[in-house]
Every structure is written in C-alpha cells, then in structure tokens.
C-alpha cells in the first residue's frame, strides 16, 4: 500500500513535518509518495494522475493499492485524481481530506475528513464525509493541523457521534492500519 500525499499551497517543509509526525506515531514503515508542489499544480487532478503513473506505472498492471491524504487546496486535485486513478483500474482504498473546507468529497471509495476546529468539521460534512472523521479540540490554526498532527488533540467521530479523544496523527494512523489490514469496511462512510 502506498500513501499518496497531496499537500496544499505552502512551504514544502510543512509536508516534511507532517510525514515525520505520522512516522513518529506509526509502528509500520509507511511508503509515502509526496506530490511535488512547486506551484498550483496541486489543484490539477491531471498533474496528480501523471505523477502517480510516473511513480507506480499503469494502474491496470497490478499497481499497489493507494490511500490519498490531501491537505487544504490539495484536496481539490486529490478527490478527482483518486476517482480518475480508480476509473483507470487502480485500487483506491480511501481519501483522507485534511482541512479541505468547502471541497465536495465524492468517489467510489471511503472518505474521511480531519478539521482544525468543530465549525469546519460541521460545515464541511454537508459536502461529504465518511462515517469516521476527526476535529481538533481545542481548535488549532489551519497549518498546525498539517505541520504537527502528533501534537493536535481532538475528537474521533463515528456516524457523527464523538467517540474518543486522540491526536490527529493517531487518527490517521488508525485509518491507515485498518486499510493496510483490509478492514477498511469498518471505517467506510
């Protein structure tokens, strides 16, 4: 399983910190493919698709399963790129949208939202979310959720009901572990 990271429009160092925060939390070695964002290409599903094909080859030729993790503006390109990858024969296990406020989530795969505050969580859910989601509590600023997921406490919700407090990194790792084990149906939306 590969984890495709689609950052937003920000300094690349923040994405490096995000990946480090996840790796510090996980007991597994994760295979990350980070879409290089030098400009606004992160908004383009076709650029993301070309990147995937250059890294993983033809999706019809037994390419590995992927989970997309996208942040902010990166959610715009990632949601359509995931659908395109799947339509070409690739296996998309899930899309994890981090602070993709105002971006409709759709696809024939599970989606999950992480939000930097409750308002963003609540208002974004109207545009699509899965059964398992997360919001920061107490609220943090937008970039902190991406830069330091291991330091952001919040609430894991399932079917809109708060279940437990954990960090954003713990929530993402929990999802990745479930998809890695093939138990994604437990967290499907």
WODA-V226537 format. One record per pair of residues at least 4 apart in sequence whose ideal C-beta (glycine too) atoms are under 7 Angstrom apart, sorted by the first residue. I is the first residue (numbers start at 1). J is the second residue. If there is no record, write none. Layout:
i & j
I & J
I & J
This chain:
i & j
1 & 64
1 & 65
1 & 67
1 & 93
1 & 179
1 & 180
2 & 31
2 & 33
2 & 56
2 & 64
2 & 66
3 & 30
3 & 31
3 & 32
3 & 67
3 & 69
3 & 176
4 & 33
4 & 35
4 & 52
4 & 66
4 & 68
5 & 15
5 & 19
5 & 32
5 & 33
5 & 34
5 & 35
5 & 69
6 & 35
6 & 42
6 & 48
6 & 68
6 & 70
6 & 74
6 & 77
6 & 78
7 & 15
7 & 35
7 & 37
7 & 42
7 & 71
7 & 74
8 & 42
8 & 71
8 & 72
8 & 73
8 & 74
9 & 37
9 & 40
9 & 42
9 & 73
10 & 14
10 & 143
12 & 16
13 & 17
14 & 18
14 & 143
14 & 146
14 & 147
15 & 19
15 & 34
16 & 20
17 & 21
17 & 147
17 & 148
18 & 22
18 & 146
18 & 147
18 & 149
19 & 23
19 & 32
20 & 24
21 & 25
21 & 148
21 & 149
21 & 150
21 & 169
22 & 26
22 & 30
22 & 149
22 & 169
22 & 172
22 & 173
23 & 30
24 & 150
25 & 150
25 & 169
25 & 170
25 & 173
26 & 30
26 & 173
28 & 180
30 & 176
33 & 55
35 & 42
35 & 48
35 & 51
37 & 41
37 & 42
41 & 47
42 & 73
42 & 74
42 & 77
43 & 73
43 & 76
43 & 77
44 & 48
44 & 77
45 & 49
45 & 77
45 & 80
45 & 81
45 & 84
46 & 50
47 & 51
48 & 52
48 & 77
48 & 78
48 & 81
49 & 53
49 & 81
49 & 84
49 & 85
50 & 54
51 & 55
52 & 56
52 & 85
53 & 57
53 & 58
56 & 63
56 & 64
57 & 61
57 & 63
58 & 63
59 & 63
59 & 85
59 & 88
59 & 89
59 & 90
60 & 88
60 & 89
63 & 90
65 & 91
65 & 93
66 & 85
66 & 90
66 & 91
66 & 92
66 & 93
67 & 93
67 & 94
67 & 96
67 & 176
67 & 179
68 & 78
68 & 82
68 & 92
68 & 95
68 & 96
69 & 96
69 & 98
69 & 172
70 & 74
70 & 75
70 & 78
70 & 95
70 & 97
70 & 98
70 & 100
71 & 98
71 & 99
71 & 146
72 & 99
72 & 100
72 & 142
74 & 78
75 & 79
75 & 97
75 & 100
75 & 103
76 & 103
77 & 81
78 & 82
78 & 95
79 & 83
79 & 95
79 & 103
79 & 105
79 & 106
79 & 107
80 & 84
81 & 85
82 & 86
82 & 92
82 & 95
82 & 107
82 & 109
83 & 87
83 & 107
84 & 88
85 & 90
85 & 92
86 & 90
86 & 92
86 & 108
86 & 109
92 & 109
93 & 109
93 & 179
93 & 184
94 & 109
94 & 110
94 & 111
94 & 112
94 & 175
94 & 179
94 & 184
95 & 105
95 & 107
95 & 109
95 & 111
96 & 112
96 & 114
96 & 172
96 & 175
97 & 103
97 & 105
97 & 111
97 & 112
97 & 113
98 & 114
98 & 145
98 & 146
99 & 114
99 & 115
99 & 116
99 & 120
99 & 142
99 & 145
100 & 113
100 & 124
101 & 120
101 & 124
103 & 127
104 & 127
104 & 128
105 & 111
105 & 127
105 & 128
105 & 129
106 & 128
107 & 111
110 & 130
110 & 184
110 & 187
110 & 188
110 & 189
111 & 128
111 & 129
111 & 130
111 & 189
112 & 130
112 & 132
112 & 133
112 & 175
113 & 121
113 & 124
113 & 129
113 & 133
114 & 134
114 & 145
114 & 168
114 & 171
115 & 120
115 & 121
115 & 124
115 & 135
115 & 136
116 & 120
116 & 136
116 & 139
116 & 140
116 & 141
116 & 142
116 & 145
117 & 135
117 & 136
117 & 139
118 & 122
118 & 135
118 & 137
119 & 123
120 & 124
121 & 125
121 & 133
121 & 135
124 & 129
125 & 129
129 & 133
129 & 189
130 & 187
130 & 188
130 & 189
131 & 158
131 & 159
131 & 187
131 & 188
131 & 189
132 & 158
132 & 175
132 & 187
133 & 157
134 & 154
134 & 155
134 & 156
134 & 168
134 & 171
135 & 154
135 & 155
136 & 140
136 & 145
136 & 152
136 & 154
136 & 168
137 & 153
137 & 154
137 & 155
140 & 144
140 & 145
140 & 152
143 & 147
144 & 148
144 & 152
145 & 149
145 & 152
145 & 168
148 & 152
149 & 167
149 & 168
149 & 169
149 & 172
150 & 167
150 & 169
151 & 167
152 & 167
152 & 168
153 & 165
153 & 167
154 & 165
154 & 168
155 & 162
155 & 165
156 & 163
156 & 164
156 & 166
156 & 171
157 & 161
157 & 162
157 & 163
158 & 163
166 & 170
166 & 171
168 & 172
169 & 173
170 & 174
171 & 175
172 & 176
173 & 177
174 & 178
175 & 179
175 & 187
176 & 180
177 & 181
178 & 183
178 & 184
178 & 186
178 & 187
179 & 184
184 & 188
